[in-house]
Every structure is written in C-alpha cells, then in structure tokens.
Amino acid sequence: MGRSNRLQRRGGVALSATALALSLGACASSSSSGGATAPATTALAGTASSAAPVSATDSASASPSAPTGPPLVIGASVSLTGDFADSGKAVQRGYQLWADQVNAKGGVLGRPVTVKIVDDASSPTQVVSNYQNLINRDKVDLVFGPFSSLLTVPASQVAKRYGYSFLEPAGGGPAVFAQNLGNLFFVQPAPVVKSGEIFADWVLSLPAAQRPKTAAYTELDDPFASPIAEDVRAKFEAAGIKTVYKQVYPAETQDFSAIMAKVVAAAPDVLVGGTQNEDAYAQVKTLVQLKFSPKFMFLSNGANSPLEFPSKVGATNTAGIMSAGDWFPGSTATGSADFTTAYIKAYGGTADTIDNSTAEAYACGQLIEALAAKIGKIDNASIITALHQGTWPTLLGDLSWGPNGAPSGSFNLIQWQGGKLVPVFPPANAQANPVFPKPNWGG
C-alpha cells in the first residue's frame, strides 16, 4: 500500500463518481520520490501502436553473467500522462528496476527481460487498446498491470480473454475482485478496504486497562475511505469500545471546524479517520487549532505520505499518528535491501523517499523470478496455477491469494515517531514499539 497520495486530483481534472471510486482502489501513491526519471533502458511510447521496445538489459550487457537466451518480453500499460502520471511513473520505475536487476544476474531462466511500457494516458479506453496491442500485435510473453482499479478492471479482462496471467501492483478495490478472475493477482498484502484491520488488531491486543473506552469516526464518503473506518468500528464495538460520534462527509468538504468541534465535544479516546489526503490534513490542522489531541489516532490515508504529511500539518504535529502500509525502509523482507540500494543508485534520494508504488511494481517481477526458480518454466498457465498454491516471498512480505486474486495477508501498522514513519505492529515487522497515548500537538 503506497504511503502517498491516494486521492488522485491531477491538473484540476474532475473524475466521474464511478471513475473516482475505481481509481482510488489502487491504494497506491503519487510520487513521493520527486522528479526521478526513467533510465534510458526502458521501452516507452505514447501508445502501444507507437512503442519501440528497448531492452532493459543494455546496462547489464557488459556483465559476464549477461543472459543470452531469447528475450522474455513483458508488456505493461502505465499512466505516464494524465491524472495518474505521478503514480504511474513510480510503477514504471519498479518494473524497469527489477528488469535491470534480474538481467544483471543472468535474466530469467537465461532469458534477458525486456520491459515494454506504453502510456495509457490514465484512460480506461486507452488501457484496453494497449493490452490488446501488446498481446495480439506485439506478442509479448507476459503482461503486468497498470495503476489504479479504474484501469485494472478493463485491463484484467483483456488479459483473461487471451489466457494471460495478470500480476498487478495497484488495483485493490472491490470492483477488481468482484470480477472473480482466476488469472489476476493483486501484488500487495491485503485488499485496500482491509487496511484498518491492523490498527484494530493492535488496539485489541492491548491489556483491557490500556485500551480506549470510547471512539469517534470521521469518514469521507468514498468507497476506499469510509469502509476502512467502518471495518474498524465493527471490531471496536464488538469488543466493547463505545462509539460516541460518527460523521460521514462529502468529498467537497473543505471546512472541518464543525465536524471536529463535535469530535472535541464527544472527547473520544480514539479517533479513526476514513480519509484520503486533503481531508486528513484538514482534520489534523483543525484539531490542532481546537487544542484537542486524542489518545489514539488512525488515518487511513494522508498520514502515510512520508513527505507530504509533515509539510501539510507541521512536522511537530505528526507524532503518534498511525496509518497502514506495506513496504518500509529497513525492511528485512526478501530482496528489500537490494531493492533499496539499487533504487538509490538508479534514481538518487534516500530510502525514506521511495514511493511504495515502486516497491509494489518491483514485487511483481520478484514473483516471476521466484516462479522461474521453483517450477523451471515461465508461461501464463503455469504462472496462474503456481501462484494459487502456497506463499511467495517478496519485499512486501510473503504473499498468497484467494481464487479471485485478493491477497490474504495484512498490512503493517505504521506510526509517526521522531519525524519518520516506522512500522510498529505486528511485532515481527516492528522497528519500534508503538507510542501511546499519542503525544500532544507540537510533539
């Protein structure tokens, strides 16, 4: 789950309600890595019809272990322009970085990986054309998915029609899994709407005397925000945590003073926000103005942006706020250290500025690499069969899927501590102990 912008509002373009709902299902992120650009080794094009593939092996060609077999061509439609461009470019970086890394190690079963990326302009119509062209005209061996549920739904249907496996890093909304496509695999630990469960699990793991007694819920009227808070509410109420306030607000809400004043009046021990970005920032800033700091605070999105959140709410006001995520700097999961080193070498920056969408896309490649090593071949039918069996190690953790492509794991609980996001639960992934009660505003 990306740590950055979930609600895509690029260039003032207004999406339809349906399109917006689907696009948010990506649980991916806008670029938190600044202006990183793609190395010259990736195939790029405005549309599939004008793409000219460039092997991702160019930078590894001088290596003694350079692959020599026939190319393994992987096609992907990615949003390099349009509403999802920032996040799409983060996905692009993940695909190409994995290709460069695996080629430096000898490729996949001795075959050099060529990544053919075409721009879908963030358009559901274009994404269909792109995958049809990649499969029927370009005869790619495999395909990887685009960014967002909006694009994943039609794209996955094309892949299914032609018998292709569909590993996709950024389409985790309910509409994706409602298709019940056996060829689809969402490469994140869990479906988007389950991201709040890790917070509920942690709270309910506390001794009874330390748990919150009352809770308030502020929820954006959005299919990838409100359901997260409602999931937490159901668990809390079942455990005896009393709901003292709940408010669902429309997407156009900008002034949160009235809503948060009612939160203050209810004085909950825990505030759960089913949020995207701007509303999360506004809630925090309003609570700071009202001088009310709950003992526990969870925001489904907004707070998981390592760069934007402190800049929007003030760095000293982040302390103790919790959210959910998958990959994190310093992770000891399979290949994470190598991924981090390779990313910084290729694009600069630090581990803290790596967009999770890049890690999620990279994990798609890791799965292909692991499949090849385990079953000794790479074809779509074998990929589909194998991924429905057992668990598969990636830098996001060990992944497994149900029959509809929904992953069966859980996210990490992350918390702002010392000006950074750190994983605090479950204990196996924690880099620090959870801090509670939440420090007052200003640190």
PEVEN-V81877 format. One line per field, one symbol per residue. phi: phi as a letter, one per 30 degrees, with the letter a starting at -180 (. if undefined). burial: b if it has 9 or more other ideal C-beta (glycine too) atoms within 8 Angstrom, else e. A space follows every 10 residues. Layout:
phi=???
burial=???
This chain:
phi=.ddcedcdbd hidcddeddd ddddddhcbd dccicecddd dcdbadbddc dbdbddcedc ddddcedbdd dccccacbdc biecdddddd dedddddded ddddcjichi cddccccbdc hicddddddd ddddddcdhd dbbcddcjde cdeddddded ecicdbdbcb bcdedddddh cdccbdcbda dedcdddddd ddedddeedc ddcbbbbcbd dadbbedddd ddedddddcj dddcabbcbd dddcccdddd dddeddhddb cccdbccddd dddddddddd hbbddbbbbd bjdccdcded ddcjedcdei dcabacdbei ecdeiddded ddddddbiib edcddddddd dedededddd ddddciabbd ddddddddbi bbdbdcjdca bddcjddccb dcdcbdbhib dbdbadedcd caddcadeed ejj
burial=bbbbbbbbeb eeeebeeebb bbbbbbbbbb bbbeebebbe bbbbbebbee bebbbbbbbb eeeeebbebe bbbbbbbbbb ebbbbbbbbb bbbbbbbbbb bbbbeebbbe bbbbbbbbbb bbbbebbbbb bbbbbeebeb ebbbbbbbbb bbbbbbbbbb eeebbbbbbb bbbbbbbebe bbbbbbbbbb bbbbbbbbbb bbbbeeeeee bbebbbbbbb bbbbbbbbbb bbbebbbeee bebbbbbebe eebeebeebb bbbbebebbb bbbbbbbbbb bbbbbbbbeb ebbbebbbbb bbbbbbbbbb eebeeebbbb bbbbbbbbee bebebbeebb ebbbebbebe bebbbbbbbb bbbbbbbbbb bbeeeeebeb ebbbebbeee ebbbbbbebb beebbbbebb bbbbbbbeee bbbbbbeebb ebebbeebee bee
